[in-house]
Amino acid sequence: MSGKRLSLAVLVAVASLLLGVNSCGHSQELVGIQVQPTSQTFGASDIPVIDNAGAQVQLRALGTYIHPPVTKDITSEVTWTSNTPQMMTIDSSGMLTVTGAACGGALISATVNTNKSSGGVSASGAIVTGFMTGNVVCFTSSGGGGAGSPALTATFLGGGSGSIASSPAGLNCSSPTPCLAQFASGTVVTLTATPGSGSAFGSWLDCDTPASTNPCVVTMTTNRTVTVTFN
């Protein structure tokens, strides 16, 4: 009889231990991420997009956990991503930087890939992501000093290097730094791409001429952005 009681006591103790481990194992399970600020706007309609280059804001990622409920700063633990890196970049510390190469909206995400809680027990959901939106206001007027003259912005893509120059003169820059100039409405601008050493011309984007044609020709009747790729 004494042996049966001892066995029963051992079973109860083991069951209690397992329940305790299971309960503790779910501590600090990440269930949500909030990015602060939730949105950020840069520039103005009378500021050329390229003038916003280098503008920055520090983002924070706040993780929501359960078992027990708590909120923690996990800015350095998430993977930061910009879905429009030609407009905005984001580094591993959460610093958001405007490139000055494009305008519009970008979606910035903060992601944690995990299938376990901090206690080592499987948690629901392998990926937890939070988002914020970044906006760069497009240039529509100069606000004086050339008002009414459309602006032409040239940007670079690809793994190669090179430069571009315009005729008539106004645009002259080398990768990876974009450049901008205003031309009188109706001006036909010719942009010639010159690849750097070890690089090759790839294509133009958003010219009036075919993508594979170099030089690129643009007729200025409104603000335009063209992109050259060097491979």
ZILINTA-V643327 format. One record per residue. RES is the residue in one small letter. SS is DSSP state (helix for helix, strand for strand, loop for the rest). Layout:
# ZILINTA-V643327
res=(RES,RES)
ss=(SS,SS)
This chain:
# ZILINTA-V643327
res=(m,s,g,k,r,l,s,l,a,v,l,v,a,v,a,s,l,l,l,g,v,n,s,c,g,h,s,q,e,l,v,g,i,q,v,q,p,t,s,q,t,f,g,a,s,d,i,p,v,i,d,n,a,g,a,q,v,q,l,r,a,l,g,t,y,i,h,p,p,v,t,k,d,i,t,s,e,v,t,w,t,s,n,t,p,q,m,m,t,i,d,s,s,g,m,l,t,v,t,g,a,a,c,g,g,a,l,i,s,a,t,v,n,t,n,k,s,s,g,g,v,s,a,s,g,a,i,v,t,g,f,m,t,g,n,v,v,c,f,t,s,s,g,g,g,g,a,g,s,p,a,l,t,a,t,f,l,g,g,g,s,g,s,i,a,s,s,p,a,g,l,n,c,s,s,p,t,p,c,l,a,q,f,a,s,g,t,v,v,t,l,t,a,t,p,g,s,g,s,a,f,g,s,w,l,d,c,d,t,p,a,s,t,n,p,c,v,v,t,m,t,t,n,r,t,v,t,v,t,f,n)
ss=(loop,helix,helix,helix,helix,helix,helix,helix,helix,helix,helix,helix,helix,helix,helix,helix,helix,helix,helix,helix,helix,helix,helix,helix,helix,loop,loop,loop,strand,strand,strand,strand,strand,strand,strand,strand,loop,loop,strand,strand,strand,strand,loop,loop,loop,loop,loop,loop,helix,helix,helix,helix,loop,loop,loop,strand,strand,strand,loop,strand,strand,strand,strand,strand,strand,strand,loop,loop,loop,strand,strand,strand,strand,loop,loop,loop,loop,loop,strand,strand,strand,strand,loop,loop,loop,loop,loop,strand,strand,strand,loop,loop,loop,loop,strand,strand,strand,strand,loop,loop,loop,loop,loop,strand,strand,strand,strand,strand,strand,strand,strand,strand,strand,loop,loop,strand,loop,loop,loop,loop,loop,strand,loop,loop,loop,loop,strand,strand,strand,strand,strand,strand,strand,strand,strand,strand,loop,loop,loop,loop,loop,loop,loop,loop,loop,loop,loop,loop,loop,strand,strand,strand,strand,strand,strand,strand,strand,loop,loop,loop,loop,strand,strand,strand,strand,strand,strand,loop,loop,loop,loop,strand,strand,strand,loop,loop,loop,loop,strand,strand,strand,strand,strand,loop,loop,loop,loop,strand,strand,strand,strand,strand,strand,strand,strand,loop,loop,loop,loop,loop,strand,strand,strand,strand,strand,loop,loop,loop,loop,loop,loop,loop,loop,loop,loop,strand,strand,strand,strand,loop,loop,loop,loop,strand,strand,strand,strand,strand,strand,strand,loop)
